[in-house]
Amino acid sequence: MPLAGQTILAADFDGYAHDSDSTDETGFTSTTYTLGGTTVGTAFTAPTSGSVKVTWSARLALGSDTNLSYVSAEVRTGSSVGSGTVVSATSDDSALELGQATTTRIQASRARVVTGLTAGSTYNVSLWHRTTSADNATIYFREVLVEPLFT
């Protein structure tokens, strides 16, 4: 939200972008972060503040009671989703995490502020996922939203 008396530029509103997909990522077993079979993400232009808020959500289920599943967002340079130099990496510390009984589904969202972007430059955000053991986890829906922040 702009502050009272702050000059507002059209470019302040660059940075808004959204993508979602309901394609199931079934039986994934990767213990390192992967984009999976269907990439969920979008390109965006950094606003004049150089800061955006990235919010993502997913509905996922475990393959067994003994593993954890994670969904995290990654921001990279350029317009090709999932490619480019990493600016803000995936992290278990800022990921959605599921660790419940087998077949229990959860829908949740998470947000992270990304700063230090170059105003007017193109970036992309994509959702990555992993499990803690090679054990057939499933994601049923993913969504990501990028919003400009005013500073």
C-alpha positions, 0 to 999 in steps of 0.5 A: 500500500502506498504511503500518504503523499507518496508518488505512484508510478504506473511501473509500481504495479508491475510485478503482478502475475499468477499461474495455477494448475490442477494436473496431478503430480502423482507418485513423485519420489524425488528427494531433491527439489524438482519441477515435476511433469507440469511446471507451475509458474509465471514470468513477471516484471520487477516493480520500481520498489524491487520487492514482491510478495510471492504467495503459493498454495498446494493440495498434497498427500503423502505416500506413507506415514514415514515421509514429509513432502514439501512445496517451495517457490523459487525466483530466477532471472529471465522470462523462461519459467524454471530457468535462469539464475536463482535469485531466491531459492527453494527452501524447506524453511519457507516451504509448505510441509506435509507430514501426516497419515497416509492419504490425508490431504492438506491444502495450504498456502505460504508467502515470502517477500523477495527484495533486491530485484532490479526495477523493470527487469524480467524474472520468473517464479516456479513451484518445486517439490520434493519428499524426504524418502522415495515414497510416492507422494502426490500433489493435486493442485498448485497455484502461485501469485506475485504481487508488487510491494511498495516501499 
